[in-house]
Amino acid sequence: MSGVFSTSAFEKTYHYDGELGALYEKEGTTFRLWAPKASKVLLNLFQKGDTVEAFDQVEMEKKAQGVFETVISGDMHGVYYTYSVENLGLAQEAVDPYAKSVGVNGHRSCPNRSGRVSGDSEA
């Protein structure tokens, strides 16, 4: 697959200039991930940075230019998340490469308001 991502056809099809990551608003957070070759992306939500099991998983909608997106209603400050990205039948859990905030050791991302730190020791 080497070289595929640097072709002009790939650039034309998947170039994206919009904002990515967790776009936090108190009323709801938009999660956006650029994963152009993924067949499916799940948003995994966790109450704490060290919780083993997600309390919810949401399948993200594939949009144009290889961007996956979902909106979660409510104040998501203090909630942690990862993505499960499926490609060629294999799913891998990943931290948001566009995250503005992560928990201890970078194992989980967390949307939060700029300048605000969660009361959880993971923030």
N, CA, C and O atoms as a GROMACS GRO file, in nm:
protein
  492
    1MET      N    1   0.082  -0.119   0.000
    1MET     CA    2   0.000   0.000   0.000
    1MET      C    3   0.086   0.126   0.000
    1MET      O    4   0.035   0.237  -0.005
    2SER      N    5   0.213   0.108   0.005
    2SER     CA    6   0.305   0.220   0.002
    2SER      C    7   0.282   0.305  -0.123
    2SER      O    8   0.268   0.251  -0.233
    3GLY      N    9   0.279   0.433  -0.106
    3GLY     CA   10   0.263   0.522  -0.219
    3GLY      C   11   0.119   0.559  -0.251
    3GLY      O   12   0.095   0.658  -0.318
    4VAL      N   13   0.022   0.479  -0.203
    4VAL     CA   14  -0.119   0.506  -0.230
    4VAL      C   15  -0.160   0.642  -0.177
    4VAL      O   16  -0.233   0.716  -0.243
    5PHE      N   17  -0.114   0.676  -0.057
    5PHE     CA   18  -0.155   0.800   0.008
    5PHE      C   19  -0.092   0.925  -0.053
    5PHE      O   20  -0.131   1.037  -0.021
    6SER      N   21   0.006   0.906  -0.140
    6SER     CA   22   0.072   1.021  -0.200
    6SER      C   23   0.035   1.041  -0.347
    6SER      O   24   0.099   1.121  -0.416
    7THR      N   25  -0.066   0.971  -0.395
    7THR     CA   26  -0.106   0.988  -0.535
    7THR      C   27  -0.199   1.108  -0.549
    7THR      O   28  -0.266   1.148  -0.454
    8SER      N   29  -0.201   1.165  -0.667
    8SER     CA   30  -0.290   1.280  -0.690
    8SER      C   31  -0.436   1.238  -0.682
    8SER      O   32  -0.520   1.317  -0.639
    9ALA      N   33  -0.469   1.116  -0.722
    9ALA     CA   34  -0.607   1.066  -0.713
    9ALA      C   35  -0.652   1.057  -0.567
    9ALA      O   36  -0.764   1.094  -0.534
   10PHE      N   37  -0.562   1.007  -0.481
   10PHE     CA   38  -0.595   0.999  -0.338
   10PHE      C   39  -0.614   1.140  -0.281
   10PHE      O   40  -0.711   1.165  -0.209
   11GLU      N   41  -0.525   1.229  -0.313
   11GLU     CA   42  -0.532   1.368  -0.265
   11GLU      C   43  -0.663   1.433  -0.310
   11GLU      O   44  -0.730   1.500  -0.231
   12LYS      N   45  -0.700   1.414  -0.434
   12LYS     CA   46  -0.822   1.474  -0.488
   12LYS      C   47  -0.948   1.418  -0.419
   12LYS      O   48  -1.042   1.491  -0.390
   13THR      N   49  -0.948   1.288  -0.394
   13THR     CA   50  -1.064   1.222  -0.335
   13THR      C   51  -1.077   1.248  -0.185
   13THR      O   52  -1.188   1.266  -0.135
   14TYR      N   53  -0.965   1.250  -0.113
   14TYR     CA   54  -0.971   1.250   0.033
   14TYR      C   55  -0.919   1.376   0.103
   14TYR      O   56  -0.918   1.381   0.226
   15HIS      N   57  -0.876   1.476   0.028
   15HIS     CA   58  -0.828   1.598   0.092
   15HIS      C   59  -0.939   1.660   0.176
   15HIS      O   60  -1.051   1.677   0.129
   16TYR      N   61  -0.907   1.695   0.302
   16TYR     CA   62  -1.007   1.752   0.393
   16TYR      C   63  -0.944   1.867   0.469
   16TYR      O   64  -0.839   1.851   0.532
   17ASP      N   65  -1.008   1.985   0.464
   17ASP     CA   66  -0.957   2.104   0.531
   17ASP      C   67  -1.030   2.138   0.661
   17ASP      O   68  -0.991   2.232   0.730
   18GLY      N   69  -1.134   2.064   0.693
   18GLY     CA   70  -1.215   2.098   0.810
   18GLY      C   71  -1.148   2.061   0.941
   18GLY      O   72  -1.040   2.001   0.944
   19GLU      N   73  -1.214   2.097   1.050
   19GLU     CA   74  -1.163   2.067   1.183
   19GLU      C   75  -1.190   1.921   1.219
   19GLU      O   76  -1.297   1.868   1.189
   20LEU      N   77  -1.092   1.858   1.282
   20LEU     CA   78  -1.102   1.718   1.322
   20LEU      C   79  -1.084   1.705   1.473
   20LEU      O   80  -1.037   1.798   1.538
   21GLY      N   81  -1.122   1.591   1.527
   21GLY     CA   82  -1.110   1.567   1.670
   21GLY      C   83  -1.244   1.582   1.739
   21GLY      O   84  -1.349   1.573   1.675
   22ALA      N   85  -1.241   1.605   1.869
   22ALA     CA   86  -1.362   1.626   1.949
   22ALA      C   87  -1.389   1.776   1.956
   22ALA      O   88  -1.312   1.852   2.015
   23LEU      N   89  -1.497   1.818   1.895
   23LEU     CA   90  -1.533   1.960   1.890
   23LEU      C   91  -1.636   1.984   2.000
   23LEU      O   92  -1.756   1.966   1.980
   24TYR      N   93  -1.585   2.025   2.114
   24TYR     CA   94  -1.666   2.035   2.236
   24TYR      C   95  -1.757   2.158   2.238
   24TYR      O   96  -1.714   2.269   2.208
   25GLU      N   97  -1.881   2.135   2.274
   25GLU     CA   98  -1.978   2.238   2.310
   25GLU      C   99  -2.052   2.182   2.431
   25GLU      O  100  -2.072   2.060   2.439
   26LYS      N  101  -2.092   2.265   2.524
   26LYS     CA  102  -2.161   2.216   2.643
   26LYS      C  103  -2.287   2.137   2.606
   26LYS      O  104  -2.323   2.042   2.676
   27GLU      N  105  -2.354   2.176   2.499
   27GLU     CA  106  -2.479   2.111   2.458
   27GLU      C  107  -2.455   1.977   2.386
   27GLU      O  108  -2.545   1.894   2.378
   28GLY      N  109  -2.335   1.957   2.336
   28GLY     CA  110  -2.303   1.834   2.265
   28GLY      C  111  -2.166   1.842   2.200
   28GLY      O  112  -2.116   1.952   2.174
   29THR      N  113  -2.107   1.729   2.174
   29THR     CA  114  -1.973   1.724   2.116
   29THR      C  115  -1.978   1.651   1.983
   29THR      O  116  -2.036   1.542   1.972
   30THR      N  117  -1.917   1.711   1.881
   30THR     CA  118  -1.903   1.646   1.751
   30THR      C  119  -1.767   1.578   1.748
   30THR      O  120  -1.665   1.641   1.775
   31PHE      N  121  -1.766   1.449   1.716
   31PHE     CA  122  -1.643   1.373   1.703
   31PHE      C  123  -1.620   1.350   1.555
   31PHE      O  124  -1.707   1.298   1.485
   32ARG      N  125  -1.502   1.389   1.507
   32ARG     CA  126  -1.468   1.378   1.365
   32ARG      C  127  -1.329   1.316   1.350
   32ARG      O  128  -1.232   1.363   1.409
   33LEU      N  129  -1.320   1.210   1.271
   33LEU     CA  130  -1.194   1.140   1.248
   33LEU      C  131  -1.173   1.122   1.098
   33LEU      O  132  -1.263   1.077   1.027
   34TRP      N  133  -1.054   1.156   1.050
   34TRP     CA  134  -1.018   1.132   0.911
   34TRP      C  135  -0.955   0.995   0.903
   34TRP      O  136  -0.844   0.973   0.951
   35ALA      N  137  -1.028   0.902   0.841
   35ALA     CA  138  -0.980   0.764   0.826
   35ALA      C  139  -1.026   0.715   0.688
   35ALA      O  140  -1.117   0.632   0.680
   36PRO      N  141  -0.966   0.764   0.583
   36PRO     CA  142  -1.017   0.743   0.448
   36PRO      C  143  -1.025   0.598   0.401
   36PRO      O  144  -1.109   0.566   0.316
   37LYS      N  145  -0.943   0.511   0.452
   37LYS     CA  146  -0.945   0.372   0.407
   37LYS      C  147  -1.021   0.280   0.504
   37LYS      O  148  -1.031   0.160   0.479
   38ALA      N  149  -1.075   0.334   0.612
   38ALA     CA  150  -1.151   0.254   0.708
   38ALA      C  151  -1.288   0.218   0.651
   38ALA      O  152  -1.348   0.296   0.578
   39SER      N  153  -1.335   0.098   0.686
   39SER     CA  154  -1.468   0.057   0.644
   39SER      C  155  -1.571   0.088   0.753
   39SER      O  156  -1.690   0.098   0.724
   40LYS      N  157  -1.525   0.104   0.877
   40LYS     CA  158  -1.615   0.130   0.990
   40LYS      C  159  -1.534   0.192   1.104
   40LYS      O  160  -1.418   0.156   1.126
   41VAL      N  161  -1.597   0.285   1.176
   41VAL     CA  162  -1.534   0.345   1.294
   41VAL      C  163  -1.639   0.351   1.406
   41VAL      O  164  -1.751   0.397   1.385
   42LEU      N  165  -1.600   0.302   1.524
   42LEU     CA  166  -1.683   0.312   1.643
   42LEU      C  167  -1.621   0.411   1.740
   42LEU      O  168  -1.499   0.414   1.757
   43LEU      N  169  -1.703   0.492   1.802
   43LEU     CA  170  -1.660   0.581   1.910
   43LEU      C  171  -1.687   0.507   2.040
   43LEU      O  172  -1.801   0.470   2.068
   44ASN      N  173  -1.582   0.484   2.119
   44ASN     CA  174  -1.593   0.415   2.248
   44ASN      C  175  -1.589   0.520   2.359
   44ASN      O  176  -1.495   0.599   2.366
   45LEU      N  177  -1.690   0.521   2.445
   45LEU     CA  178  -1.699   0.621   2.553
   45LEU      C  179  -1.676   0.555   2.689
   45LEU      O  180  -1.730   0.448   2.718
   46PHE      N  181  -1.594   0.621   2.772
   46PHE     CA  182  -1.556   0.569   2.903
   46PHE      C  183  -1.582   0.675   3.011
   46PHE      O  184  -1.561   0.794   2.988
   47GLN      N  185  -1.628   0.630   3.128
   47GLN     CA  186  -1.652   0.722   3.240
   47GLN      C  187  -1.520   0.774   3.299
   47GLN      O  188  -1.514   0.888   3.346
   48LYS      N  189  -1.415   0.692   3.296
   48LYS     CA  190  -1.286   0.729   3.353
   48LYS      C  191  -1.176   0.689   3.255
   48LYS      O  192  -1.197   0.609   3.164
   49GLY      N  193  -1.060   0.746   3.277
   49GLY     CA  194  -0.946   0.716   3.190
   49GLY      C  195  -0.891   0.577   3.207
   49GLY      O  196  -0.820   0.528   3.119
   50ASP      N  197  -0.922   0.510   3.319
   50ASP     CA  198  -0.868   0.376   3.342
   50ASP      C  199  -0.978   0.269   3.343
   50ASP      O  200  -0.950   0.155   3.380
   51THR      N  201  -1.100   0.303   3.303
   51THR     CA  202  -1.209   0.206   3.295
   51THR      C  203  -1.180   0.109   3.181
   51THR      O  204  -1.142   0.151   3.072
   52VAL      N  205  -1.197  -0.020   3.207
   52VAL     CA  206  -1.167  -0.120   3.106
   52VAL      C  207  -1.276  -0.125   2.999
   52VAL      O  208  -1.245  -0.125   2.880
   53GLU      N  209  -1.400  -0.129   3.041
   53GLU     CA  210  -1.512  -0.142   2.948
   53GLU      C  211  -1.575  -0.007   2.916
   53GLU      O  212  -1.594   0.077   3.005
   54ALA      N  213  -1.606   0.014   2.789
   54ALA     CA  214  -1.676   0.135   2.747
   54ALA      C  215  -1.821   0.129   2.798
   54ALA      O  216  -1.882   0.023   2.798
   55PHE      N  217  -1.874   0.244   2.840
   55PHE     CA  218  -2.015   0.245   2.881
   55PHE      C  219  -2.106   0.261   2.760
   55PHE      O  220  -2.226   0.238   2.769
   56ASP      N  221  -2.048   0.301   2.646
   56ASP     CA  222  -2.125   0.311   2.523
   56ASP      C  223  -2.032   0.304   2.403
   56ASP      O  224  -1.916   0.345   2.410
   57GLN      N  225  -2.084   0.250   2.294
   57GLN     CA  226  -2.014   0.249   2.165
   57GLN      C  227  -2.111   0.302   2.061
   57GLN      O  228  -2.227   0.259   2.056
   58VAL      N  229  -2.065   0.395   1.980
   58VAL     CA  230  -2.150   0.457   1.879
   58VAL      C  231  -2.083   0.442   1.743
   58VAL      O  232  -1.967   0.480   1.726
   59GLU      N  233  -2.156   0.385   1.648
   59GLU     CA  234  -2.102   0.375   1.512
   59GLU      C  235  -2.105   0.513   1.448
   59GLU      O  236  -2.207   0.582   1.449
   60MET      N  237  -1.992   0.553   1.393
   60MET     CA  238  -1.981   0.684   1.331
   60MET      C  239  -2.022   0.677   1.184
   60MET      O  240  -2.004   0.575   1.118
   61GLU      N  241  -2.077   0.787   1.134
   61GLU     CA  242  -2.122   0.794   0.996
   61GLU      C  243  -2.006   0.834   0.906
   61GLU      O  244  -1.932   0.929   0.936
   62LYS      N  245  -1.990   0.761   0.795
   62LYS     CA  246  -1.885   0.797   0.698
   62LYS      C  247  -1.936   0.911   0.611
   62LYS      O  248  -2.040   0.899   0.546
   63LYS      N  249  -1.862   1.020   0.611
   63LYS     CA  250  -1.896   1.139   0.533
   63LYS      C  251  -1.802   1.148   0.412
   63LYS      O  252  -1.728   1.054   0.382
   64ALA      N  253  -1.805   1.260   0.344
   64ALA     CA  254  -1.717   1.283   0.229
   64ALA      C  255  -1.571   1.295   0.273
   64ALA      O  256  -1.543   1.322   0.389
   65GLN      N  257  -1.480   1.276   0.181
   65GLN     CA  258  -1.336   1.287   0.198
   65GLN      C  259  -1.279   1.192   0.304
   65GLN      O  260  -1.172   1.218   0.359
   66GLY      N  261  -1.348   1.082   0.333
   66GLY     CA  262  -1.296   0.984   0.427
   66GLY      C  263  -1.309   1.023   0.573
   66GLY      O  264  -1.238   0.968   0.657
   67VAL      N  265  -1.397   1.116   0.604
   67VAL     CA  266  -1.418   1.162   0.741
   67VAL      C  267  -1.536   1.086   0.802
   67VAL      O  268  -1.641   1.072   0.740
   68PHE      N  269  -1.516   1.037   0.924
   68PHE     CA  270  -1.624   0.975   1.001
   68PHE      C  271  -1.666   1.075   1.108
   68PHE      O  272  -1.584   1.145   1.166
   69GLU      N  273  -1.799   1.079   1.134
   69GLU     CA  274  -1.850   1.180   1.226
   69GLU      C  275  -1.970   1.128   1.305
   69GLU      O  276  -2.050   1.048   1.254
   70THR      N  277  -1.982   1.173   1.429
   70THR     CA  278  -2.101   1.152   1.510
   70THR      C  279  -2.111   1.266   1.609
   70THR      O  280  -2.010   1.328   1.644
   71VAL      N  281  -2.232   1.294   1.654
   71VAL     CA  282  -2.256   1.398   1.753
   71VAL      C  283  -2.319   1.331   1.875
   71VAL      O  284  -2.417   1.258   1.864
   72ILE      N  285  -2.262   1.358   1.992
   72ILE     CA  286  -2.316   1.307   2.119
   72ILE      C  287  -2.373   1.426   2.195
   72ILE      O  288  -2.302   1.522   2.224
   73SER      N  289  -2.501   1.418   2.227
   73SER     CA  290  -2.569   1.527   2.299
   73SER      C  291  -2.528   1.530   2.445
   73SER      O  292  -2.493   1.427   2.503
   74GLY      N  293  -2.531   1.648   2.503
   74GLY     CA  294  -2.500   1.666   2.644
   74GLY      C  295  -2.356   1.709   2.666
   74GLY      O  296  -2.275   1.712   2.574
   75ASP      N  297  -2.326   1.742   2.791
   75ASP     CA  298  -2.193   1.789   2.829
   75ASP      C  299  -2.098   1.670   2.840
   75ASP      O  300  -2.111   1.589   2.932
   76MET      N  301  -2.005   1.658   2.749
   76MET     CA  302  -1.911   1.545   2.745
   76MET      C  303  -1.780   1.574   2.818
   76MET      O  304  -1.687   1.493   2.814
   77HIS      N  305  -1.772   1.689   2.885
   77HIS     CA  306  -1.650   1.720   2.960
   77HIS      C  307  -1.630   1.614   3.068
   77HIS      O  308  -1.722   1.583   3.144
   78GLY      N  309  -1.511   1.559   3.074
   78GLY     CA  310  -1.479   1.457   3.174
   78GLY      C  311  -1.502   1.315   3.126
   78GLY      O  312  -1.466   1.220   3.196
   79VAL      N  313  -1.561   1.296   3.009
   79VAL     CA  314  -1.579   1.164   2.950
   79VAL      C  315  -1.458   1.135   2.863
   79VAL      O  316  -1.408   1.224   2.793
   80TYR      N  317  -1.411   1.012   2.867
   80TYR     CA  318  -1.295   0.972   2.787
   80TYR      C  319  -1.341   0.891   2.667
   80TYR      O  320  -1.449   0.831   2.669
   81TYR      N  321  -1.259   0.889   2.563
   81TYR     CA  322  -1.298   0.815   2.443
   81TYR      C  323  -1.179   0.762   2.366
   81TYR      O  324  -1.067   0.812   2.378
   82THR      N  325  -1.207   0.659   2.288
   82THR     CA  326  -1.114   0.607   2.187
   82THR      C  327  -1.196   0.577   2.063
   82THR      O  328  -1.319   0.585   2.065
   83TYR      N  329  -1.128   0.542   1.956
   83TYR     CA  330  -1.195   0.497   1.835
   83TYR      C  331  -1.156   0.352   1.809
   83TYR      O  332  -1.042   0.312   1.835
   84SER      N  333  -1.249   0.272   1.759
   84SER     CA  334  -1.219   0.140   1.705
   84SER      C  335  -1.233   0.153   1.554
   84SER      O  336  -1.343   0.174   1.503
   85VAL      N  337  -1.122   0.141   1.485
   85VAL     CA  338  -1.118   0.164   1.340
   85VAL      C  339  -1.101   0.029   1.271
   85VAL      O  340  -1.007  -0.046   1.297
   86GLU      N  341  -1.196  -0.002   1.181
   86GLU     CA  342  -1.191  -0.128   1.108
   86GLU      C  343  -1.143  -0.106   0.965
   86GLU      O  344  -1.193  -0.019   0.894
   87ASN      N  345  -1.046  -0.187   0.927
   87ASN     CA  346  -0.991  -0.181   0.791
   87ASN      C  347  -0.951  -0.323   0.753
   87ASN      O  348  -0.880  -0.390   0.828
   88LEU      N  349  -0.995  -0.368   0.637
   88LEU     CA  350  -0.965  -0.503   0.588
   88LEU      C  351  -1.007  -0.611   0.687
   88LEU      O  352  -0.939  -0.712   0.702
   89GLY      N  353  -1.120  -0.588   0.756
   89GLY     CA  354  -1.174  -0.685   0.850
   89GLY      C  355  -1.108  -0.688   0.986
   89GLY      O  356  -1.145  -0.770   1.070
   90LEU      N  357  -1.012  -0.603   1.010
   90LEU     CA  358  -0.940  -0.599   1.138
   90LEU      C  359  -0.969  -0.467   1.208
   90LEU      O  360  -0.953  -0.360   1.148
   91ALA      N  361  -1.013  -0.473   1.334
   91ALA     CA  362  -1.041  -0.352   1.412
   91ALA      C  363  -0.927  -0.325   1.509
   91ALA      O  364  -0.878  -0.416   1.576
   92GLN      N  365  -0.885  -0.200   1.515
   92GLN     CA  366  -0.780  -0.156   1.606
   92GLN      C  367  -0.834  -0.040   1.689
   92GLN      O  368  -0.895   0.053   1.635
   93GLU      N  369  -0.812  -0.044   1.819
   93GLU     CA  370  -0.851   0.067   1.905
   93GLU      C  371  -0.740   0.172   1.902
   93GLU      O  372  -0.622   0.139   1.908
   94ALA      N  373  -0.780   0.298   1.893
   94ALA     CA  374  -0.682   0.405   1.881
   94ALA      C  375  -0.726   0.530   1.956
   94ALA      O  376  -0.846   0.559   1.967
   95VAL      N  377  -0.629   0.601   2.008
   95VAL     CA  378  -0.652   0.734   2.065
   95VAL      C  379  -0.673   0.831   1.948
   95VAL      O  380  -0.618   0.810   1.840
   96ASP      N  381  -0.750   0.933   1.970
   96ASP     CA  382  -0.776   1.033   1.866
   96ASP      C  383  -0.647   1.107   1.832
   96ASP      O  384  -0.591   1.175   1.918
   97PRO      N  385  -0.600   1.095   1.708
   97PRO     CA  386  -0.476   1.166   1.672
   97PRO      C  387  -0.494   1.318   1.670
   97PRO      O  388  -0.395   1.391   1.665
   98TYR      N  389  -0.616   1.365   1.675
   98TYR     CA  390  -0.644   1.509   1.674
   98TYR      C  391  -0.686   1.560   1.811
   98TYR      O  392  -0.731   1.674   1.823
   99ALA      N  393  -0.672   1.478   1.915
   99ALA     CA  394  -0.717   1.514   2.049
   99ALA      C  395  -0.642   1.636   2.102
   99ALA      O  396  -0.522   1.651   2.080
  100LYS      N  397  -0.714   1.722   2.172
  100LYS     CA  398  -0.655   1.838   2.237
  100LYS      C  399  -0.620   1.807   2.382
  100LYS      O  400  -0.548   1.883   2.447
  101SER      N  401  -0.674   1.694   2.432
  101SER     CA  402  -0.649   1.655   2.569
  101SER      C  403  -0.654   1.502   2.579
  101SER      O  404  -0.737   1.437   2.516
  102VAL      N  405  -0.563   1.446   2.658
  102VAL     CA  406  -0.560   1.301   2.680
  102VAL      C  407  -0.542   1.272   2.828
  102VAL      O  408  -0.500   1.359   2.904
  103GLY      N  409  -0.576   1.150   2.868
  103GLY     CA  410  -0.555   1.107   3.006
  103GLY      C  411  -0.410   1.068   3.028
  103GLY      O  412  -0.326   1.082   2.940
  104VAL      N  413  -0.382   1.019   3.149
  104VAL     CA  414  -0.248   0.977   3.187
  104VAL      C  415  -0.196   0.875   3.086
  104VAL      O  416  -0.267   0.782   3.048
  105ASN      N  417  -0.073   0.891   3.044
  105ASN     CA  418  -0.004   0.803   2.949
  105ASN      C  419  -0.064   0.806   2.810
  105ASN      O  420  -0.022   0.728   2.724
  106GLY      N  421  -0.160   0.892   2.784
  106GLY     CA  422  -0.215   0.907   2.650
  106GLY      C  423  -0.299   0.791   2.601
  106GLY      O  424  -0.317   0.776   2.480
  107HIS      N  425  -0.352   0.708   2.692
  107HIS     CA  426  -0.429   0.591   2.650
  107HIS      C  427  -0.571   0.624   2.607
  107HIS      O  428  -0.633   0.548   2.533
  108ARG      N  429  -0.623   0.736   2.652
  108ARG     CA  430  -0.759   0.778   2.618
  108ARG      C  431  -0.760   0.927   2.589
  108ARG      O  432  -0.687   1.004   2.652
  109SER      N  433  -0.842   0.966   2.496
  109SER     CA  434  -0.862   1.108   2.466
  109SER      C  435  -0.978   1.159   2.550
  109SER      O  436  -1.060   1.081   2.597
  110CYS      N  437  -0.984   1.291   2.569
  110CYS     CA  438  -1.099   1.348   2.640
  110CYS      C  439  -1.130   1.487   2.585
  110CYS      O  440  -1.042   1.573   2.576
  111PRO      N  441  -1.258   1.507   2.548
  111PRO     CA  442  -1.296   1.640   2.503
  111PRO      C  443  -1.313   1.729   2.625
  111PRO      O  444  -1.381   1.690   2.720
  112ASN      N  445  -1.254   1.846   2.624
  112ASN     CA  446  -1.282   1.939   2.732
  112ASN      C  447  -1.268   2.081   2.684
  112ASN      O  448  -1.206   2.110   2.581
  113ARG      N  449  -1.327   2.167   2.762
  113ARG     CA  450  -1.320   2.309   2.726
  113ARG      C  451  -1.178   2.357   2.740
  113ARG      O  452  -1.107   2.318   2.832
  114SER      N  453  -1.137   2.441   2.650
  114SER     CA  454  -1.003   2.497   2.653
  114SER      C  455  -0.975   2.561   2.789
  114SER      O  456  -1.051   2.645   2.836
  115GLY      N  457  -0.865   2.520   2.850
  115GLY     CA  458  -0.826   2.579   2.977
  115GLY      C  459  -0.890   2.517   3.098
  115GLY      O  460  -0.858   2.555   3.211
  116ARG      N  461  -0.980   2.422   3.080
  116ARG     CA  462  -1.046   2.357   3.193
  116ARG      C  463  -0.988   2.218   3.210
  116ARG      O  464  -0.973   2.144   3.113
  117VAL      N  465  -0.956   2.181   3.333
  117VAL     CA  466  -0.902   2.049   3.361
  117VAL      C  467  -1.005   1.972   3.442
  117VAL      O  468  -1.063   2.025   3.536
  118SER      N  469  -1.026   1.846   3.404
  118SER     CA  470  -1.122   1.761   3.474
  118SER      C  471  -1.076   1.734   3.616
  118SER      O  472  -0.957   1.738   3.645
  119GLY      N  473  -1.171   1.705   3.705
  119GLY     CA  474  -1.140   1.669   3.842
  119GLY      C  475  -1.084   1.528   3.852
  119GLY      O  476  -1.028   1.492   3.956
  120ASP      N  477  -1.099   1.448   3.749
  120ASP     CA  478  -1.045   1.312   3.746
  120ASP      C  479  -0.893   1.320   3.736
  120ASP      O  480  -0.840   1.405   3.665
  121SER      N  481  -0.824   1.233   3.804
  121SER     CA  482  -0.678   1.235   3.802
  121SER      C  483  -0.622   1.201   3.664
  121SER      O  484  -0.503   1.224   3.638
  122GLU      N  485  -0.704   1.147   3.575
  122GLU     CA  486  -0.660   1.113   3.439
  122GLU      C  487  -0.650   1.234   3.348
  122GLU      O  488  -0.576   1.230   3.249
  123ALA      N  489  -0.722   1.341   3.377
  123ALA     CA  490  -0.724   1.456   3.284
  123ALA      C  491  -0.595   1.521   3.286
  123ALA      O  492  -0.575   1.619   3.215
   0.00000   0.00000   0.00000
